[in-house]
Amino acid sequence: MNCTIIGIAGGTASGKTTIARKIYDLSQSLGSVVVIRMDDYYNDLSHLTLEERKLINYDHPSSYDSKLLVEHLKSLKNGIAIQRPTYDFVTHNRSSEVVRIDPVNVIIVEGIMLFAIPELRAMFDIKLFVQTPDDLRFIRRLKRDINERGRSIESVINQYLTTVRPMHLDFVEPSKQFADLIIPEGGENKVAIDIIAAKIADILHK
């Protein structure tokens, strides 16, 4: 099976998920497609208490089980199904649920650190970086973490200042140099999305 792996990176709340969803919708007519979130590959922290897990820097590359993600992508590319982990943001840990993913024509992976980890970066046939102003990203993250992840305003602000912003400057922002295409305006950039869809169609046709 011909398999194309697309990486979508960018800062927190930059619009990666929106881009991934739109590319997913456009790619379905070309073949089978699946979206994988890098967030589901946070390290298993079951050996720590909830209070200890709350203190982890989740915005550093070392917080991810990148080795497992690379192994899973290689398996899918070689026609082997995987059992994808699922992350629970409320408990700051992987849940007991796993999801079977079968080999597909197009794999879309989205996450902030995709291009900051060399062995993971090497897996992508197409590398996209979503560029969104910092103030918009912070507002989106604040709303999302409060409404969807049970966070308080104070905890979101504290995490943003102590880990999210410093790690973005150290790892995420510099990694955009590896992107094949930088997408401003996030999911509202129809021209960029159409170009990507055309490229995917060309790769799958060949």
C-alpha positions in Angstrom: 0.0 0.0 0.0 1.3 3.5 -0.9 1.4 5.5 2.3 2.1 9.2 2.7 2.8 10.6 6.2 2.1 14.3 6.8 3.4 16.1 9.8 1.6 19.2 11.1 3.5 21.2 13.7 3.1 24.6 15.3 2.7 26.2 18.6 -0.1 25.4 21.1 -3.5 26.3 19.8 -2.2 27.4 16.5 -4.8 25.6 14.5 -3.0 22.3 13.9 -6.2 20.2 14.6 -8.3 22.4 12.2 -5.7 22.0 9.4 -5.5 18.2 10.1 -9.3 17.9 9.9 -9.6 19.8 6.7 -6.8 17.8 5.0 -8.5 14.7 6.3 -11.7 15.7 4.7 -10.0 16.5 1.4 -7.9 13.3 1.4 -10.8 10.9 1.9 -11.6 11.0 -1.8 -8.1 10.0 -2.6 -7.8 6.9 -0.3 -7.9 5.8 3.3 -6.7 8.4 5.8 -6.2 8.6 9.6 -5.2 11.4 12.0 -2.8 10.7 14.9 -2.3 13.2 17.7 1.2 13.4 19.2 -0.4 14.2 22.5 -1.6 10.7 22.8 2.0 9.6 23.0 2.9 11.5 26.2 5.0 9.2 28.4 3.1 6.8 30.7 3.3 8.3 34.2 1.3 5.7 36.1 4.1 5.4 38.6 3.6 9.0 39.7 0.8 10.5 41.9 -1.6 13.0 40.3 0.2 15.8 42.2 3.5 14.7 40.9 2.2 14.4 37.3 0.9 18.0 37.5 4.5 19.2 38.0 5.8 17.6 34.8 6.9 19.9 32.0 4.7 18.6 29.2 6.1 21.1 26.7 9.6 19.6 26.5 10.4 17.0 23.8 11.4 14.5 26.6 7.8 14.4 27.8 6.8 12.3 24.7 7.3 8.7 24.0 8.7 9.6 20.6 10.3 6.1 20.2 6.9 4.5 20.3 5.4 7.0 17.9 8.2 6.3 15.4 7.7 2.6 15.8 4.0 2.9 15.1 4.5 5.1 12.0 7.0 2.6 10.6 4.6 -0.3 11.3 1.7 1.5 9.5 4.0 2.3 6.6 4.9 -1.4 6.4 1.3 -2.5 6.4 1.0 -3.5 10.1 -1.8 -2.4 12.3 -1.1 -0.6 15.6 -2.7 -0.1 19.0 -2.6 3.6 19.6 -2.5 4.9 23.2 -5.0 7.5 24.4 -4.1 10.4 26.7 -6.4 11.8 29.4 -5.7 15.5 30.0 -7.7 15.5 33.3 -5.5 12.8 35.0 -2.3 13.9 33.2 -1.7 10.3 32.1 -2.5 7.7 29.5 -5.9 6.1 29.9 -6.5 2.4 29.8 -8.1 2.8 26.3 -6.2 1.9 23.2 -7.4 2.3 19.6 -6.6 -0.1 16.7 -5.4 1.8 13.6 -5.1 -0.2 10.4 -2.7 0.7 7.5 -4.0 3.6 5.4 -2.9 5.6 2.3 -2.5 8.9 4.2 -1.4 9.4 7.8 -1.7 12.9 9.3 0.2 13.4 12.5 -0.2 16.7 14.5 1.7 17.9 17.5 3.9 20.8 18.7 7.2 18.9 18.8 7.0 16.8 15.6 9.9 18.6 13.9 12.0 19.2 17.1 12.8 15.5 17.4 15.1 14.4 14.6 14.1 10.7 14.4 10.5 11.7 14.3 11.0 14.5 11.8 12.6 12.1 9.4 9.3 10.1 9.2 7.3 12.7 7.3 6.9 13.0 3.5 5.3 16.4 3.9 6.1 18.8 6.8 3.7 21.7 7.5 4.1 24.4 10.2 1.1 26.4 11.3 2.0 30.0 12.2 -0.4 31.9 14.4 0.2 35.1 16.5 1.1 34.4 20.1 -1.8 36.4 21.6 -4.4 34.4 19.6 -2.8 31.1 20.5 -2.9 32.0 24.2 -6.5 33.1 24.1 -7.5 29.8 22.4 -5.5 27.7 24.8 -7.0 29.5 27.8 -10.6 28.8 26.6 -9.8 25.2 25.5 -8.0 24.2 28.8 -10.8 25.7 30.9 -13.7 24.3 28.9 -12.3 20.9 27.8 -9.5 20.0 30.3 -10.8 21.1 33.6 -8.1 23.7 34.2 -8.4 26.9 36.2 -7.5 30.3 34.8 -4.5 30.6 37.2 -3.1 27.2 36.3 -3.3 27.9 32.6 -1.6 31.2 32.9 1.1 29.7 35.2 1.8 26.8 32.9 1.9 29.1 29.9 4.5 31.4 31.5 6.7 28.8 33.1 6.8 26.0 30.4 4.6 26.6 27.4 6.1 29.9 26.2 9.8 29.1 27.1 9.6 25.7 25.4 7.9 27.2 22.4 10.8 29.7 22.0 13.4 26.9 22.6 12.0 24.1 20.5 8.8 24.7 18.6 9.6 28.1 16.9 13.1 27.0 15.7 11.7 23.8 14.3 9.8 25.6 11.6 13.0 25.8 9.6 12.4 22.1 8.7 8.9 22.7 7.3 8.2 22.3 3.6 5.4 24.8 3.9 4.6 27.4 6.6 0.8 28.1 6.9 -0.2 31.5 8.3 -3.8 32.1 9.5 -4.2 28.4 10.6 -7.2 26.6 9.3 -8.6 29.6 7.5 -5.8 29.5 4.8 -7.8 27.9 2.0 -5.1 28.4 -0.6 -2.5 26.5 1.4 -4.9 23.7 2.1 -5.8 23.4 -1.5 -2.1 23.2 -2.5 -1.5 20.5 0.1 -4.5 18.5 -1.2 -3.2 18.7 -4.7 0.3 17.6 -3.6 -1.2 14.6 -1.8 -3.2 13.6 -4.8 0.0 13.8 -7.0 2.0 11.6 -4.6 -0.8 9.0 -4.3 -1.3 9.0 -8.1 2.4 8.3 -8.7 
